[in-house]
């Protein structure tokens, strides 16, 4: 289960999180680049870049928003966690209606998604000085600035 968690479930959680940022930034007219993983690039699909260590992290960078307002930036920063939460709720609904089986895979998916949401919204800077989504929201509201990339 360790390998399934870290090499399949966690990258899916990361991809859904980043998709939230990407789709919301596109909704506001932004140009987007996003990445799953770290290290050497394996391949590109449109604006998605997949790295060799695809299970490690993800980030999204946007620029040139058509709607360059504080609320647009806040929405983009919160969208990753919101997408994670929506998928958890949808998955649980499908389990409760017997569309999906109640398996360890889905339990682990929900666990990693909640973990991801918590640490995404917890306000801190990583070792590279990049803000978490929570700190980025605080910075945008307090100082009126957006920082890239989104983690």
C-alpha positions in Angstrom: 0.0 0.0 0.0 3.0 2.3 0.6 3.9 2.3 -3.1 0.2 2.8 -4.2 0.0 5.8 -1.7 3.1 7.6 -2.7 3.4 6.7 -6.4 -0.3 6.8 -7.4 -2.6 8.4 -4.9 -0.4 11.3 -3.8 0.3 12.4 -7.5 -3.4 12.2 -8.3 -4.2 14.4 -5.3 -1.5 16.8 -6.4 -2.8 16.9 -10.0 -6.3 17.6 -8.8 -5.0 20.4 -6.5 -3.0 22.0 -9.3 -6.0 21.6 -11.7 -8.0 23.8 -9.3 -5.4 26.5 -9.6 -5.1 26.1 -13.4 -8.8 26.1 -14.2 -9.5 29.1 -12.0 -6.6 31.1 -13.3 -7.8 30.3 -16.8 -11.3 31.4 -15.8 -9.8 34.8 -15.0 -7.9 35.0 -18.3 -4.4 34.0 -17.0 -1.6 32.4 -18.8 -0.6 29.3 -17.0 2.3 26.9 -16.6 2.1 24.1 -14.1 4.2 21.2 -13.1 3.9 17.9 -11.3 7.1 16.7 -9.6 10.7 17.8 -9.4 13.9 17.0 -11.2 14.4 16.3 -14.9 11.5 16.8 -17.2 9.9 13.6 -18.5 7.3 15.2 -20.9 5.0 18.1 -21.6 1.3 18.0 -22.3 0.1 21.5 -23.2 0.9 23.7 -20.2 1.5 20.6 -17.9 5.1 19.6 -17.3 5.7 16.2 -15.7 9.1 15.7 -13.9 11.0 12.5 -13.1 10.1 12.6 -9.4 6.4 13.1 -10.2 5.3 12.0 -6.7 7.1 14.8 -4.8 5.3 18.1 -5.3 3.5 20.3 -7.7 3.2 24.0 -8.6 1.3 26.4 -10.8 2.4 29.7 -12.1 0.1 32.2 -13.7 0.4 35.7 -15.2 -1.5 38.3 -17.1 -4.9 37.9 -15.6 -7.7 39.6 -17.6 -9.5 40.2 -14.3 -6.6 41.3 -12.2 -8.4 41.9 -8.9 -7.7 40.9 -5.3 -10.7 38.5 -5.2 -9.5 36.8 -8.4 -6.0 36.1 -6.9 -7.6 34.9 -3.7 -9.9 32.6 -5.7 -7.0 31.1 -7.6 -5.0 30.4 -4.4 -8.0 28.8 -2.7 -9.1 26.8 -5.8 -6.6 24.0 -5.3 -7.9 23.1 -1.9 -11.5 23.6 -3.0 -11.0 21.1 -5.8 -9.5 18.6 -3.4 -12.5 19.0 -1.1 -15.0 18.7 -3.9 -13.4 15.5 -5.1 -13.5 14.1 -1.5 -17.2 15.0 -1.2 -18.1 13.6 -4.6 -16.2 10.4 -3.9 -17.9 9.9 -0.6 -21.3 10.5 -2.2 -20.5 7.9 -4.9 -19.5 5.5 -2.1 -22.6 6.1 -0.1 -24.8 5.6 -3.2 -22.9 2.3 -4.0 -21.5 3.6 -7.3 -17.9 3.2 -5.9 -16.8 0.5 -3.6 -15.7 1.4 0.0 -12.1 0.4 -0.5 -8.8 1.3 1.2 -7.8 3.1 -2.0 -10.6 5.7 -1.6 -10.0 6.0 2.2 -6.3 6.7 1.5 -7.2 9.2 -1.3 -9.4 11.1 1.2 -6.7 11.0 3.8 -4.0 12.4 1.5 -6.4 15.0 0.2 -7.2 16.3 3.7 -3.5 16.3 4.5 -2.9 18.3 1.3 -5.7 20.8 2.1 -4.4 21.4 5.6 -0.8 22.1 4.6 -1.8 24.1 1.6 -3.9 26.4 3.7 -1.5 26.6 6.7 0.3 29.9 6.3 4.1 29.4 5.9 7.0 29.9 3.6 8.9 26.9 2.3 12.7 26.6 2.3 12.8 28.4 -1.1 10.8 31.3 0.3 7.6 30.4 -1.6 4.3 31.0 0.3 1.8 28.3 0.9 -1.7 29.0 -0.6 -2.9 30.2 2.9 0.0 32.7 3.2 -0.4 33.8 -0.4 -4.1 34.6 0.4 -3.1 36.6 3.5 -0.4 38.5 1.5 -2.9 39.3 -1.3 -5.5 40.5 1.1 -3.1 42.4 3.4 -0.6 43.8 0.9 -2.4 43.5 -2.4 0.3 41.4 -4.0 0.3 38.0 -5.6 3.4 35.7 -5.5 4.2 32.9 -7.9 4.4 30.0 -8.1 1.5 28.6 -6.3 2.3 25.4 -4.4 
